[in-house]
Amino acid sequence: MRRWLLILLLAAASARADTVRLKNGNVLEGTVIEENAAEVKVRTATTELTVPRAQVAEIEKGEAPLDAYKRRAAALGDNDAGGHYALALFCLDGKLLTQAMAELRRVLELNKDHAEARAKLTPLLEQRAAPLLARARKLQEQGDYDEAEQPLITILEQYPDWPQAALAQHYLAVGFAAQKQYDMALTRWRRALALDPKLVEAAEGAAHASAEMGKWDDALAFTDRAIEGAKDPAAADRLRKRAEALRELVKLQKDADPKKPDPARFAAEGRVLLQLGQRERGLNRLQDAYDAGARDPNLVKTLAEYNEQHGRILMALELYKDLAAANPRDDDLARRRTQIEKLLLIPTAFETHEKARRDRILFDVAKSGATFDYIEAALRESADREPQKTGLVEGSFLVDEVLTTSTYAAYVPKAYDPRRPWPLILAFHRDGESGKEHFYNWETAAATDRYILMLPNSPRKAGDWKFAHLTLALSALHHAVKTYNIDTNRVYIAGTGSGGLLAWSTALRHPDLFAALVVRNAVLDEVSRMYLRAAASLPTYLACSVQGSPEVVGSMREAATAMERWSYDVLREEVPGYTRNPSLPELNRKILGWLDDKRRDPYASRARLVSFEFSNADAYWLRVEKFASTIFDPDRKINIKAPFGQQYTAEQLRLIYLGEMGKAMGQVAGAIAPGNRIRIITRHIDELTVFLDDKMVDLDKPVRIYVNGELAFSGKVERSLEQLFDSARYKRDPRLCYSAAVKVKCREK
């Protein structure tokens, strides 16, 4: 070590920079890179400076620290830890901080226990990472979660194994959790804890994400971990109470007999879930207790008020009827029942095609005295369906536009109750199968008795699917929604083989109709690939056989890589071998676990659409009203000229055509920003309608909409029952409703 310190001192003495002495007494040290009669340019360790020649008194030539570093680094042995440490000290003395960090990292790679190198490197890393962390946190406070990711990813790339990386993983998780992407948030929090086991905030965050996903054992484990590291007694006490509730919930579920519905256990679970802040889950469990026979007055009253607040009119009336039977003289119960009965007109208004009659019904609804929020909630839950045969059934439906009949198989849970909304899996079979045969690939889903399965049959003799069946896919969905009480925020589309190709095509063109997409052993066709950006709010599960077709495996890898690069919610799984086909029933358990927490948010913080035609020119709260003249037109002739003396092949012409199509596709990307703002970026679009709701912005205050960086609208927007019902009818989905709308012009730069 002494030998290297001596060499370092000698090097410092001889490794002098050019010295530029100014007439005012100041001195610049660096490398003179240019000098002439007018000026002198000097490169220092951090910047380049230009000094007028008239201000220079003297220039003394010498070797710059950076040049000396390069010379000595080239002569240094790569595995010489002592030499690299000595060179790092030289860099620090010469203020070559980037080079010093590189040398100190190399020292630690060679000797991870080198305490001096670690002590020198840690403050340098903190100094570099602190501004990036501060910028990310500020962006997150402003609600700009997408923009906040970049500085955090920069930290992970530059300092992957240091405490700063743990904080970066933590704040990435915070961003995902804020956007309700809890599986991605949990992954990031796990990584944060792997880097820093004592990061209490990460443990608490992981516990929260696990709870939101219904993983109670994990939630308990992370909560216990947070308790161990909690420094504030009040925080530790709060966490201990939460851990006790989680332990009780885990015990209740482990002791349960799935074959024997127990109203007392359901009620106990519901109360614990409410204690944990899981209001929706808790009240659903109390509803299970009621359905199983529980009639405790407090439970029934809680459910009645909950169903009333959420617009579930029929269920609320039934519950108030039970309460009235027990309390016949309660005038308040009678009044509330009368008010709710007036809202039975809402399903009629939604189903009424004639505008004049619908307006008269809405006038009567408005006279009921119900608040706008209440009417909106009642619209979302307005489905009034008849009881249906349960088990495996078969039927037919009319395909829109072509007006032909198509057949399907369906599985309806034995416990199906039309008073409650149910999740739906719309699944398309592989080549050569039927919907009924494909059902056996989804037996695990049927066994849970929690999902309705819709399994359309291909109309082709070969039993395969084509892009032309897109209308059939949408018609199958509409038929299921008309027949059963479907929770349209929990509609999942899936497909295998050519059925997967159809699932891709349908979901990417209509991403707001589905809560998640599952594709197995299917390519993403070249045209649908242009729509991939539209999956911004569409969680996607891709599964294929590792040794399957190279075209399929490569296509799925390419799609997953692109979606990961855009920070989309995508999970790719490659199943080893040919025999373990990813459509086998036993593999569905993992898929079902993944689907459990996937719910569509009609008021998603970001919405994206890609289109060149009006049949799919809307997504969530965005709708194209007018395309620009530059939009792709399949009927417009493309002038393609080959170089002189050459001729394009059919494959080359196809690729040129796809390239022209991709360049002229209409695109809209919208984001809800803090401060009652909407930001939108467009390509090849002239006019848009932006739908608004109080779940997106505060409609009691002015709203500002920016399009392509310019203010396109500023002002208050009035709520309208007519707009609310029109938006729901447009999508045939009462849960995809918006109470206000604004048309904006798009000026593209």
Residue pairs with C-beta under 8 A, 6 or more apart in sequence:
1 82
4 82
4 83
4 85
4 86
5 86
7 86
8 86
8 87
8 89
8 90
11 68
11 72
11 90
12 90
12 93
12 94
14 63
14 68
15 62
15 63
15 64
15 65
15 67
15 68
15 90
15 94
16 62
16 63
17 29
17 30
17 31
17 62
17 63
17 64
17 65
18 29
18 30
18 31
18 32
18 42
18 59
18 60
18 61
18 62
18 64
19 27
19 28
19 29
19 59
19 60
19 62
20 27
20 28
20 29
20 30
20 32
20 40
20 42
20 51
20 56
20 58
20 59
20 60
21 27
21 56
21 57
21 58
21 59
21 60
22 28
22 51
22 55
22 56
22 57
23 55
23 56
23 57
24 55
28 42
28 44
28 49
28 51
29 44
29 64
30 42
30 43
30 44
30 45
30 49
30 64
31 42
31 43
31 64
31 66
31 67
32 40
32 41
32 42
32 59
32 61
33 41
33 42
33 43
33 48
34 40
34 41
35 41
35 53
35 59
36 53
37 53
38 52
38 53
39 50
39 51
39 52
39 53
40 50
40 51
40 53
40 56
40 59
41 48
41 49
41 50
41 51
42 48
42 49
42 50
42 51
43 64
45 65
45 66
45 94
45 95
45 96
46 95
63 71
65 90
65 91
65 94
65 95
65 96
66 94
66 96
66 99
68 90
68 94
69 87
69 90
69 91
69 94
69 96
69 99
72 87
72 90
73 87
73 99
73 103
76 83
76 84
76 87
77 83
79 110
81 106
81 107
81 110
81 111
81 114
84 103
84 104
84 106
84 107
84 110
85 103
85 104
85 107
85 114
85 116
85 117
87 103
88 100
88 103
88 104
88 107
88 117
88 120
89 120
91 97
91 99
91 100
91 103
92 100
92 120
97 124
100 120
100 124
101 121
101 124
101 125
101 128
104 117
104 120
104 121
104 124
105 121
107 114
107 117
108 114
108 117
108 118
108 121
111 117
122 162
125 159
125 162
125 164
126 164
128 158
128 159
129 155
129 158
129 159
129 162
129 164
129 167
129 168
132 151
132 152
132 154
132 155
132 168
133 151
133 152
133 155
133 164
133 167
133 168
133 171
135 148
135 151
136 148
136 149
136 151
136 152
136 168
136 171
137 148
137 171
139 145
139 147
139 148
139 151
140 148
140 171
140 174
140 175
140 178
142 673
142 674
143 178
143 605
143 672
143 673
143 674
144 673
145 175
145 176
145 178
145 179
145 605
146 567
146 606
146 671
148 171
148 175
149 172
149 175
149 567
152 168
152 171
152 172
153 168
153 172
155 164
155 165
155 167
155 168
156 165
156 168
156 169
159 165
161 195
162 195
163 195
163 196
165 195
166 192
166 193
166 195
166 196
166 199
166 202
167 192
167 196
167 199
169 188
169 189
169 191
169 192
169 195
169 202
170 188
170 189
170 192
170 199
170 201
170 202
170 205
172 188
173 184
173 185
173 186
173 187
173 188
173 189
173 192
173 202
173 205
173 206
173 209
174 185
174 205
175 185
176 182
176 184
176 185
176 188
177 185
177 205
177 208
177 209
177 212
179 605
179 606
180 212
180 601
181 539
181 569
182 209
182 212
182 213
182 597
183 209
183 213
183 569
183 571
183 594
183 597
184 569
185 205
185 209
186 206
186 209
186 210
186 213
186 218
189 202
189 203
189 205
189 206
189 209
189 222
190 206
192 199
192 202
193 199
193 202
193 203
193 206
193 225
196 202
198 229
199 229
200 226
200 229
200 230
200 231
203 222
203 223
203 225
203 226
203 229
204 222
204 223
204 226
204 239
206 218
206 222
207 218
207 219
207 220
207 222
207 223
207 225
207 226
207 242
208 219
210 216
210 218
210 219
210 222
211 219
211 246
211 276
211 278
212 597
213 596
213 597
214 281
214 596
214 597
216 246
216 249
216 250
216 253
217 250
219 246
220 243
220 246
220 247
220 250
223 239
223 242
223 243
223 246
224 243
226 239
227 236
227 239
227 240
227 243
230 236
230 239
242 276
245 272
245 275
245 276
246 276
248 272
249 269
249 272
249 273
249 276
252 265
252 268
252 269
252 272
253 269
255 265
256 262
256 265
261 288
261 292
262 292
263 289
263 290
263 292
263 293
263 294
264 289
264 294
266 285
266 286
266 288
266 289
266 292
266 294
267 285
267 286
267 289
267 294
267 296
267 299
269 282
269 285
270 282
270 283
270 284
270 285
270 286
270 288
270 289
270 299
271 282
271 286
272 282
273 279
273 281
273 282
273 285
274 282
274 283
275 282
276 282
283 302
283 303
283 306
286 294
286 299
286 302
286 303
287 303
287 420
289 299
290 299
290 300
290 303
290 319
291 417
295 322
297 323
297 326
300 319
300 322
300 323
301 323
303 315
303 319
304 316
304 319
304 320
304 323
307 313
307 315
307 316
307 319
308 316
308 320
308 336
308 340
309 374
309 377
310 377
310 380
310 381
311 343
311 346
311 374
311 375
311 376
311 377
311 378
311 379
311 380
311 381
311 382
312 381
312 419
313 340
313 343
313 344
313 346
313 378
313 381
313 382
314 384
314 419
315 419
315 420
316 340
317 337
317 340
317 341
318 419
320 333
320 336
320 337
320 340
321 337
323 330
323 333
324 330
324 333
324 334
324 337
327 333
339 368
339 369
339 370
342 364
342 365
342 368
342 370
343 365
343 368
343 370
343 374
343 375
343 378
345 361
345 364
345 365
346 365
346 375
346 378
346 379
346 382
347 382
347 383
347 384
348 361
349 358
349 361
349 362
349 365
349 725
350 379
350 382
350 725
350 728
350 729
350 734
352 358
352 361
358 725
359 722
362 721
362 722
362 725
365 375
365 721
366 375
366 721
370 378
372 719
372 721
372 739
373 694
375 721
375 724
376 693
376 724
376 737
376 739
379 724
379 725
379 728
379 734
379 737
380 734
380 735
380 737
381 421
381 734
382 734
383 421
383 481
383 485
383 486
383 734
385 418
385 483
385 484
385 485
386 418
387 416
387 418
388 412
388 416
388 418
388 483
388 484
389 412
390 412
390 413
390 414
390 416
391 411
391 412
391 414
392 409
392 410
392 411
392 436
392 439
392 446
393 409
393 410
393 411
393 412
394 407
394 408
394 409
394 410
394 436
395 407
395 408
395 410
396 405
396 406
396 407
396 408
397 405
397 406
397 408
397 475
397 476
397 478
397 479
398 404
398 405
398 475
398 479
399 405
399 406
399 471
399 472
399 475
400 471
400 474
400 475
400 478
401 471
402 471
404 459
406 456
406 457
406 459
406 472
406 475
406 476
407 435
407 456
407 457
408 435
408 454
408 455
408 456
408 457
408 476
408 479
409 434
409 435
409 436
409 438
409 439
409 455
409 457
410 452
410 453
410 454
410 455
410 480
411 439
411 442
411 445
411 446
411 451
411 452
411 453
411 455
412 452
412 484
413 422
413 446
413 449
413 450
413 451
413 452
414 449
415 449
416 422
416 452
416 484
418 484
418 485
419 485
420 485
421 485
421 486
421 487
421 488
421 490
422 450
422 451
422 452
422 484
422 485
422 486
422 487
423 450
423 451
423 452
423 486
423 487
423 490
423 491
423 492
424 451
424 452
424 453
424 454
424 477
424 480
424 481
424 484
424 486
424 487
424 490
424 491
424 492
425 442
425 445
425 451
425 452
425 453
425 454
425 492
425 493
425 494
425 595
426 454
426 456
426 473
426 476
426 477
426 480
426 491
426 492
426 493
426 494
427 438
427 441
427 442
427 453
427 454
427 455
427 493
427 494
427 495
427 496
427 499
428 438
428 455
428 456
428 458
428 465
428 473
428 494
428 495
428 496
428 498
428 499
428 500
428 502
428 503
429 435
429 437
429 438
429 441
429 455
429 457
429 458
429 463
429 496
429 497
429 499
430 438
430 496
430 497
430 498
430 499
430 500
430 521
430 583
431 462
431 463
431 464
431 465
431 497
431 498
432 462
432 463
432 464
433 463
434 457
434 458
434 463
435 455
435 456
435 457
436 455
438 455
438 496
438 499
439 446
439 453
439 455
440 585
441 496
441 583
441 584
441 585
441 588
442 453
442 455
442 585
442 588
443 585
443 588
444 585
444 586
444 588
444 589
444 592
445 451
445 453
445 588
445 592
446 453
448 592
452 480
452 484
452 486
454 476
454 477
454 479
454 480
456 472
456 473
456 476
458 464
458 465
458 469
458 499
459 469
459 472
460 466
464 497
464 498
465 495
465 498
465 499
465 501
465 502
466 498
466 502
467 501
467 502
467 505
467 525
467 527
469 502
470 502
470 505
470 506
470 509
473 493
473 502
473 503
473 506
474 506
474 510
474 513
477 491
477 513
478 732
480 486
481 488
481 732
481 733
487 735
488 513
488 600
488 733
488 734
488 735
488 736
489 515
489 599
489 600
489 601
489 602
489 735
490 515
490 598
490 599
490 600
491 513
491 514
491 515
491 600
492 514
492 515
492 516
492 517
492 518
492 595
492 598
493 503
493 506
493 507
493 513
493 514
493 516
493 517
493 518
494 500
494 503
494 517
494 518
494 519
494 520
495 501
495 502
495 503
495 504
495 518
495 519
495 520
495 522
496 520
496 521
496 522
496 582
496 583
497 520
497 521
497 522
498 522
499 522
500 519
500 520
500 521
500 522
501 522
501 523
501 524
501 525
501 528
503 517
503 518
503 519
503 522
504 517
504 519
504 522
504 524
504 525
504 528
505 525
505 528
507 513
507 514
507 517
507 535
507 538
508 528
508 531
508 532
508 534
508 535
508 538
508 610
509 528
509 531
509 534
509 611
509 616
510 616
510 619
511 534
511 535
511 536
511 537
511 538
511 608
511 609
511 619
511 620
512 537
512 600
512 602
512 607
512 618
512 619
512 620
512 731
512 736
513 731
513 733
514 538
514 600
515 539
515 595
515 598
515 599
515 600
516 538
516 539
516 540
516 541
516 594
516 595
516 598
517 535
517 538
517 539
517 540
517 541
518 540
518 541
518 543
518 591
518 595
519 540
519 541
519 542
519 543
519 556
520 542
520 543
520 544
520 582
520 583
521 543
521 544
521 545
521 548
521 549
521 552
521 581
521 582
521 583
522 544
522 552
522 555
522 556
523 551
523 552
523 555
523 556
524 532
524 555
524 556
524 558
524 559
526 658
527 658
527 661
529 559
530 610
530 658
530 661
530 662
530 665
531 610
531 611
532 559
532 562
532 563
533 566
533 608
533 610
533 667
533 669
534 608
534 609
534 610
534 619
535 563
535 568
535 570
535 608
536 566
536 568
536 606
536 607
536 608
536 669
537 600
537 601
537 604
537 606
537 607
537 608
537 620
538 568
538 569
539 569
539 570
539 571
539 598
540 563
540 568
540 569
540 570
540 571
541 570
541 571
541 573
541 591
541 594
542 556
542 559
542 560
542 570
542 571
542 572
542 573
543 572
543 573
543 574
543 575
543 582
543 587
543 591
544 552
544 553
544 556
544 573
544 574
544 575
544 582
545 553
545 574
545 575
545 576
545 577
545 578
545 580
545 581
545 582
546 553
546 574
546 575
546 576
546 577
547 576
547 577
547 578
548 578
553 574
556 572
557 572
559 570
560 570
560 572
563 570
564 570
571 594
573 582
573 590
575 581
575 582
575 587
580 587
602 620
602 621
602 695
602 735
602 736
602 737
603 620
603 621
603 672
603 693
603 695
603 696
604 620
604 621
605 671
605 672
606 669
606 670
606 671
606 672
607 619
607 620
607 621
607 622
607 668
607 669
607 670
607 671
608 619
608 667
608 668
608 669
608 670
609 616
609 617
609 618
609 619
609 622
609 624
609 666
609 667
609 668
610 665
610 666
610 667
611 617
611 624
611 665
611 666
612 627
612 631
612 632
612 633
612 634
612 661
612 664
612 665
612 666
612 684
614 624
617 623
617 624
617 627
617 666
618 624
618 730
618 731
619 668
620 736
621 670
621 690
621 691
621 692
621 693
621 696
621 738
622 668
622 670
622 680
622 688
622 689
622 690
622 691
623 688
623 689
623 691
624 666
624 668
624 685
624 687
624 688
625 686
625 687
625 688
625 689
625 743
626 685
626 686
626 687
627 666
627 684
627 685
627 686
628 666
628 684
628 685
628 686
628 746
628 748
630 664
630 684
631 664
631 665
631 666
631 684
632 660
632 661
632 663
632 664
632 665
632 666
632 684
633 664
638 656
638 657
638 660
640 648
640 653
640 656
642 648
648 656
664 684
665 683
665 684
666 682
666 683
666 684
666 685
667 681
667 682
667 683
667 684
667 685
668 680
668 681
668 682
668 683
668 685
668 688
669 680
669 681
669 682
670 678
670 679
670 680
670 681
670 690
671 678
671 679
671 680
672 678
672 696
672 697
673 679
675 704
676 697
676 698
676 701
676 702
676 703
676 704
677 703
677 704
677 705
677 706
678 690
678 692
678 696
678 697
678 703
678 704
678 705
678 706
679 706
680 688
680 690
680 705
680 706
680 707
680 708
680 712
680 744
680 746
681 707
681 708
682 688
682 707
682 708
682 746
682 748
683 748
684 748
685 746
685 748
686 745
686 746
687 743
687 744
687 745
687 746
688 707
688 743
688 744
688 746
689 741
689 742
689 743
689 744
690 705
690 713
690 741
690 742
690 743
690 744
691 727
691 738
691 740
691 741
692 699
692 703
692 717
692 738
692 739
692 740
692 741
692 742
693 699
693 737
693 738
693 739
693 740
694 719
694 739
697 703
699 716
699 717
699 718
699 719
699 739
699 740
700 716
701 716
702 714
702 715
702 716
703 713
703 714
703 715
703 716
703 717
703 742
704 711
704 713
704 714
705 711
705 712
705 713
705 714
705 742
705 744
706 712
707 744
707 745
707 746
707 747
708 746
708 747
708 748
708 749
709 749
710 747
712 744
712 745
712 746
712 747
713 742
713 744
717 740
717 741
717 742
718 740
719 739
719 740
720 739
720 740
723 738
723 739
723 740
723 741
724 737
724 738
724 739
725 737
727 736
727 737
727 738
727 741
728 734
728 735
728 736
728 737
